[in-house]
Amino acid sequence: MTTNARHFSPTAIAAALLQLAALTAHAQDRLERVEITGSAIKRIEGETALPVQVISRAEIDKAGITTAAELVARLSASASNLTDGGSIGFGGYRDQMGLNAANLRGLGVSSTLVLLNGRRMANFASPGSAAGVDLNSIPAAAIQRVEILLDGASSLYGSDAIGGVINFITRKDFAGAEISALAGNTTEGGGGNKRAATLSGGFGDYGRDGFNLMAVVDLQKASSLNASRRKFIQALDIPGRLPDLLSSATFPGNILLDENLSGSEQRDLLIAEGFKANGKTVISNYTINPAAATGCNPPATLYLPAGIGGVDGCTFDYMRDIELYPDARKSSLFSRGVFNLGGGHQLFVEASLAQARTLYTGTPNRVNAKIDVALVPALKNTGLANFPADDERRILVVRTRLREAGLRTSELLSTGKRFVLGTNGVVAGWDYEWAVNHSTSTVSDRDHQGYLDRPKILAGFANGTLNAFGPSSAAGQALYEAAQLRGEVRRAVGTMDSLDFKMSKGLLPLDGGDLAVALGGEWRREKQDYHQSDALKQDIILGESTQGPDSDFGHSRRVGAVFGELSAPVTKQLELQAAMRYERYQVSGGALSPKLGLKYLSSPELLLRASVGRGFRAPSMSDLYRPVTTGSAAILVDPLCLKADPTNTVTDCSNDWTTLNYSNPALKPEKSRQFSLGAVFEPRPGVSVNLDYWAIQKSDLISTLGVDVILSNLDKYGSLVHRRYDAVLPPYCQDVANPNSSKICAIDLIKQNRGNERISGLDLGLSLSELKTGLGQFALRLNGTLTLQSERQTGNGDPYVSNLGVFINDGVVQRWRHTLSLDWEHGPFSATLSNSYLSGYDDQHVIGKADRKVAAYSLWNLSAGWVATQALTLRAGVQNLFNTAPPFSQQAYFFLNGYDPSYTDPRGRYAYVSARYSFK
C-alpha cells in the first residue's frame, strides 16, 4: 500500500503551477486533471490537505487478493470489520449473515462510506445494526486502484463519512481482451480453497474512434472449512479453557429442573432422595443429566464440571465440529462505456452486477421440550412420578440437541445491481459532471435442512415419538423429516436512486495558481422492504427468530444535499481549502458540515497539512423503523440470581439470555468533530515519509447498551430486564409469567442517543522506491496506525470506557496495526514479501476467570511473478507463510469461541498460483 506522495522539487512545482494556470485559457493543451478522493476540484495529481492512501492494481495482484473484503481487512486504519466468520453468528443473530463490511477507525460500519467510482451504492438490504455497503457487491476484478481517505468527509460526501471513505475506482478505458485464473489451496487441507477466473474485454479507442466499451466478468468459488479440519482448534483446548462458553443443549438432553416452576420443588425432592446424576455426589444444580455418570456422550457431548452443564449435567462442544469458513460462490459483471459527444462533452454509462451465494452449515438444532417424567427413564421411578397426572411438577423441561434432524443448513443469496448514466465536459470554463444512479441490494435467506416445525417437534417429545436421550424410533425419524421446513424465510430489498451534479472552475489567478471553486448537490431516495415467510411470522420455525405477525415493512426517505468547495493557492507554498455541505434527511432533519484544510510547502522536501471539520450521521432506516426482533446474548451471569439464593452457582445463573431489540423513530443524528495535522517528508526522489495525527469526537451516539453492561449495573438499567414476576411483561414473556419467579425472561436492547465517543491516533507511511542494486531493484512500503485513544460512554452520564487494547462489548481496537511490503524486480522477474501485524490486547473480562492477554497476530506472505512474454504473466504465492494460528481469546461476543473471527484467518497457510494472458 502506498500514499500519493510526490517529490516536491522547485522544477516540479513550477511546472505544475504553469499547467494549472493554463487550464481555463488553453483547455485543448491541458494536462489531464483528475479528481482525488476528498476533493471535488480536479487538479494535477499530487498531495492534498487530506491524507489519502492509494492501493494500486499491481499491489492487489501481488497479494493474491480477489475480493474487496480481503483488501479492506489489510488496511491498517480498519478495525472490527464484519467478515464471513464474524457474521456466521454475529452477536447471536442471523439478520445480517453474509454481510462483509468495512469499519475504518473502529467507529462502526455505519460511519464508513464505501464508494464505487466516487458514487454511492445501496446498503446491504437486510435490517440490522450495521448499515453499510456489502463488500461482496464490489466488482473486485474490475478495480484499477483504491483510494482511502483517512479523514472525516461529511462536508463532501455525506453524513456516513465520519470515519473515512473507501473509493473503489475501476478501469475506465480498456481495449483488447484479457483472461486470468487463480487456484489456491490450504496446505493443511480440508477446505478453505479458492478458484477464480476473470475475463476482460473492450474495444474502441476513445481518442481515435470517439468511444470505448469494456466489460469484466469475474467468477469465484471458495470451499467451506470445518473446525474438525484444523489443528489449532484442538490446540486451543476450548473444552478445558472455555467450558462455560459452550452449550447446554446436549444429546442426551440436559434436564432443567424447576424451569417452569416458581421454586425448587423438583430439585429439592431429588436431593432428598439422594439422586446422583454424575454417579458421585448428590445433585446440587438445576441442570442435571443422567448420562453424566458415564461421561455423557463424547466426543460432542462431554462431562465438564466447570462447563455450562455444571457438575450434574453435560456440555455440548459445538466448536469441535462447526463451520469456520463458509462455502461461497461469487460472481460479478462490470461494464462501462464512454462516448464522445463532441464539443468537449462525454457520455458515460456503467452497469455493475454482483452476486454472492453463501452456504452456511451450523450445528444441529436445539429445543427446550416439555416431557412427562414417565417418559424419562432415569427419573420415572423417582418421587416426581408420584405427583398427580395433571400436576405441573411432573413436567420436566429437557434441553436437547436434535442430532437426528441433521445439521442446520441455510443459503444466503445477496445480489447487488448498480446502473449509472451521466455526462461530463466543459461549459463556459466550468468542468461539470452529472449522473443518475440506480442501485439495489437484494438478500434472500433460504433454509435447506435442520430447521423444523416447532409445534410438531414439541408434540413429538410430549407424546414420546421423539427421544431426547437416545435414538428415536422409525416413527421418530419419519417425524423429523416431516417437520423439515425448507424454502425462503426472509427477503429484503434495498433501493437507492440518486441524481448528483458537480462543477468546478478556476476563478482568478493567485500567487500560487488559480483560485478554484466547486459546487454540487445530490438528491436521493432510499427505500427498504422486508418480508418474512408465513411460517416465520407465526414463529413455528425452530432455530429461527421471528419478528412477529406484523414483521413485513416497507419504508423510504428522501435525502437532499448541496455543497461547495474552495481551493486558494495563496502563494506557491500555501494553499487553503474550505468545504461546506448542507444535508437534510426526511424525518431525521438536517445539518451543516463545514471543513477547513491547509497545505503548506515549507521547503521542496517538506509538506505540512491540517484540516478541521464537523459532521453528523443520520440514523439508518433499521435504526428508525425495524420491527421488534428477538435474539440472544452471549452466555452471561445474572447477579440477582446469585444474590437471591446463596446455594446458586454461576452455572445455575448463566444463560444466553433472550434479547428484544427495538428501533426508535425518535432518534436524532450523531454529531462529530474531526481534526488532523500531518507532514510529508521527501528528502530525495523515491524516499517519502508521512505522519498524520487525527482525532474524532462523536456525541449523541446511536447505540444500544450491551447485555453485559445492563447486567453489571442493575441499579441503573434493571428496568430493561424483564423477570417473570413483573406485573407488566412484553408479549414474548407472557407465556411464562409467574409472580413467584425472578428468572429472566428477556432483556430490552433499545436504540437511543446516548453518550459520547473519543478516538485519536497517528497514521505513519513510509515509501522507498527505485532502490537499484546489482541484484535488481527494491522497494519498501509501510503503512501503520497507532491509536492513542479509543473510548466511549455506555450511557449518558456514565464514565468513559476504553476499548483501546481491550476487548469491550463487541470488539477491540488494537493499539498498533501495520502492513509492510518489500518488493524486488529484476528483468521479467519480481517478488514481494509482506507482513500484516496487529498488536496484542487485554482479553474480554469474564466473571470467575483471571484477566489475560491476547497475543499479537502477525502474518507473513510471499509472492513471486514472471512476465513470461509480453502477453503472459505468471504468479505464485503463499499467504500466512508460517502457518500462524489465530491467538486464543476468551471473548464471549461472537458465536465462534476460542478466538476472535473478526480479524483472524482460520484457513492457515494458503498457497496459490495465477496466470494472466492479454490479447491485443
Secondary structure, 3 states (H helix, E strand, C coil): CEECCCCCCHHHHHHHHHHHHCCCCCHHHCCCCECCCCCCCCECCCCCCCCEEEEEHHHHHHCCCCCHHHHHHCCCCECCCECHHHHCCHHHCCCCCCCCECCECCCCHHHEEEEECCECCCCCCCCCCCCCCCHHHCCHHHEEEEEEECCCCCCCCCCCCCCEEEEEEECCCCCEEEEEEEEEEECCCCECCEEEEEEEEEECCHHHHCEEEEEEEEEEEECCEEHHHCHHHHHHCHHHHCHHHCECCECCCEEECCCCCCCCHHHHHHHHCCCCCCCCCCCCCCEECHHHHHCCECCCEECCCCCCCCCCCCEECHHHCCEEECEEEEEEEEEEEEEEEECCEEEEEEEEEEEEEEEEEEEECEEEEEEEHHHCCCCCCCHHHHCCCCCHHHEEEEEEECHHHCEEEEEEEEEEEEEEEEEEEEECCEEEEEEEEEEEEEEEEEEEECCEEHHHHHHHHHCCCCCCCCCCCHHHHHHHHHCECCEEEEEEEEEEEEEEEEEEEEEEEECCEEEEEEEEEEEEEEEEEEEECHHHHCCCEECCCCCCCCCCEEEEEEEEEEEEEEEECCCCCEEEEEEEEEEEECCCEEEEEEEEEEEEEEECCEEEEEEEEEEEECCCHHHHHCCCEEEECCCEECHHHHHHCCCCCCCCCEECCEEEEECCCCCCCEEEEEEEEEEEEEEECCEEEEEEEEEEEEECCEECCCHHHHHHCHHHHHHHEEECCCCCCCHHHHHHCCCCCCCEEEEEEECEECCCEEEEEEEEEEEEEEEEECCEEEEEEEEEEEEEEEEEECCCCCCEEECECECECCECECCEEEEEEEEEEECCEEEEEEEEEECCEECCCCCCCCCCEECCEEEEEEEEEEECCCCEEEEEEEECCCCCCCCCECCCCCCCCECCCCCCCCCCCEEEEEEEEEEC
